[in-house]
Amino acid sequence: MSVGGGKEPTWTATGELFYRRPRDWAMMVVEVSTDPVLTVGPPEELFLGTKAVARRGSSARYAVTADGHRFLMSAALLASSDASSDVVALPKVVVVLNWVEELKERVPVQ
Protein backbone atom coordinates (compact mmCIF):
# COMPACT_ATOMS: atom_id res chain seq x y z
CA MET A 1 0.00 0.00 0.00
CA SER A 2 2.97 2.31 0.24
CA VAL A 3 5.33 3.59 -2.37
CA GLY A 4 8.85 3.16 -1.03
CA GLY A 5 7.86 1.03 1.93
CA GLY A 6 6.66 1.85 5.40
CA LYS A 7 7.35 1.11 9.05
CA GLU A 8 5.24 0.85 12.20
CA PRO A 9 1.79 0.35 10.60
CA THR A 10 -1.28 0.98 12.76
CA TRP A 11 -4.95 0.57 11.82
CA THR A 12 -7.80 2.69 13.16
CA ALA A 13 -11.39 1.57 13.62
CA THR A 14 -12.41 4.00 10.87
CA GLY A 15 -10.37 2.15 8.24
CA GLU A 16 -7.30 4.32 8.06
CA LEU A 17 -3.82 2.87 7.92
CA PHE A 18 -1.11 5.01 9.52
CA TYR A 19 2.57 4.29 9.00
CA ARG A 20 5.99 5.97 9.11
CA ARG A 21 7.93 6.57 5.89
CA PRO A 22 11.46 5.18 6.44
CA ARG A 23 13.52 7.79 4.57
CA ASP A 24 12.36 10.79 6.65
CA TRP A 25 10.04 9.26 9.29
CA ALA A 26 7.05 11.25 7.98
CA MET A 27 3.68 10.15 9.34
CA MET A 28 1.56 8.85 6.48
CA VAL A 29 -2.10 7.85 6.21
CA VAL A 30 -3.97 5.77 3.65
CA GLU A 31 -7.77 5.48 3.49
CA VAL A 32 -8.91 1.86 3.13
CA SER A 33 -12.45 0.61 2.53
CA THR A 34 -13.87 -2.87 2.00
CA ASP A 35 -17.45 -1.87 1.16
CA PRO A 36 -18.51 -2.96 -1.42
CA VAL A 37 -15.02 -3.95 -2.62
CA LEU A 38 -11.49 -3.32 -1.39
CA THR A 39 -10.38 0.20 -2.27
CA VAL A 40 -7.12 1.77 -1.20
CA GLY A 41 -6.61 5.50 -1.45
CA PRO A 42 -3.36 7.30 -2.21
CA PRO A 43 -0.85 7.78 0.63
CA GLU A 44 -1.03 11.22 2.22
CA GLU A 45 1.78 12.84 4.23
CA LEU A 46 0.49 14.23 7.53
CA PHE A 47 3.71 15.64 8.99
CA LEU A 48 7.46 15.08 9.05
CA GLY A 49 8.92 13.24 11.98
CA THR A 50 12.14 12.25 13.62
CA LYS A 51 13.54 8.78 13.98
CA ALA A 52 11.79 6.98 16.78
CA VAL A 53 13.67 6.19 19.96
CA ALA A 54 15.25 2.80 19.44
CA ARG A 55 13.77 -0.13 21.31
CA ARG A 56 13.31 -3.81 20.68
CA GLY A 57 10.33 -5.11 18.78
CA SER A 58 8.56 -4.10 15.62
CA SER A 59 5.43 -2.51 17.04
CA ALA A 60 4.56 1.12 16.35
CA ARG A 61 6.25 3.68 18.56
CA TYR A 62 3.15 5.85 18.51
CA ALA A 63 -0.55 5.65 19.27
CA VAL A 64 -3.40 7.23 17.32
CA THR A 65 -6.63 8.48 18.88
CA ALA A 66 -9.85 6.83 17.72
CA ASP A 67 -10.70 9.82 15.50
CA GLY A 68 -7.21 9.74 13.90
CA HIS A 69 -6.53 13.40 14.69
CA ARG A 70 -4.00 13.17 17.54
CA PHE A 71 -0.85 11.15 18.13
CA LEU A 72 1.24 10.16 21.10
CA MET A 73 4.74 9.24 19.99
CA SER A 74 8.30 8.89 21.10
CA ALA A 75 11.01 10.64 19.16
CA ALA A 76 14.75 11.10 19.28
CA LEU A 77 15.63 14.50 20.67
CA LEU A 78 18.67 16.30 19.32
CA ALA A 79 20.93 18.00 21.85
CA SER A 80 21.49 20.87 19.44
CA SER A 81 19.69 22.46 16.52
CA ASP A 82 22.10 20.67 14.20
CA ALA A 83 19.93 18.00 12.56
CA SER A 84 23.03 16.08 11.44
CA SER A 85 24.17 15.59 15.04
CA ASP A 86 24.07 12.07 16.45
CA VAL A 87 24.01 13.37 20.02
CA VAL A 88 20.73 12.60 21.72
CA ALA A 89 19.59 14.46 24.83
CA LEU A 90 17.48 12.50 27.27
CA PRO A 91 14.12 14.12 27.98
CA LYS A 92 13.35 15.30 31.49
CA VAL A 93 10.21 13.78 32.95
CA VAL A 94 8.61 15.25 36.08
CA VAL A 95 5.97 13.24 37.92
CA VAL A 96 3.97 14.99 40.64
CA LEU A 97 2.06 12.81 43.07
CA ASN A 98 -0.77 14.13 45.24
CA TRP A 99 -0.80 17.39 43.30
CA VAL A 100 -4.32 18.25 44.50
CA GLU A 101 -3.13 18.36 48.12
CA GLU A 102 -0.15 20.50 47.15
CA LEU A 103 -2.47 22.85 45.26
CA LYS A 104 -4.73 23.17 48.33
CA GLU A 105 -1.69 24.13 50.43
CA ARG A 106 -0.48 26.72 47.94
CA VAL A 107 -3.85 28.23 47.03
CA PRO A 108 -6.03 28.62 50.09
CA VAL A 109 -9.78 28.50 49.57
CA GLN A 110 -11.45 31.84 50.26
C-alpha positions, 0 to 999 in steps of 0.5 A: 500500500505504500510507495517506497515502503513503510514502518510501524503500521497501525490501523484505526477503527475508521479504516485508516492505515497510519505508518511511518515513511522510512527515509524521513520518518514522515507520518503517512495515512492511507484510506482503506475501505472494504465496502462494497469492494477493497479500495485503497486511497493514495498515501497522504503525508500528515507531517514530518517526523524524527527517527523513533527512539530505538527499542526492541520489537517491531510494534509502532512507537506511537498511538493514534486516537480513535478519530485519527486526529492526535498522536502520542509518539516517542522521538529522538531529541537532538541535543542541538539544533544541528539535525546532522548531530548524532548526540541525543539528549534525554528528555526530562520527565517530572511526575507529581504525586498528590498534586491536588493536596499541594495545590490546596496548600499553595492556594487557600480557599477563600 
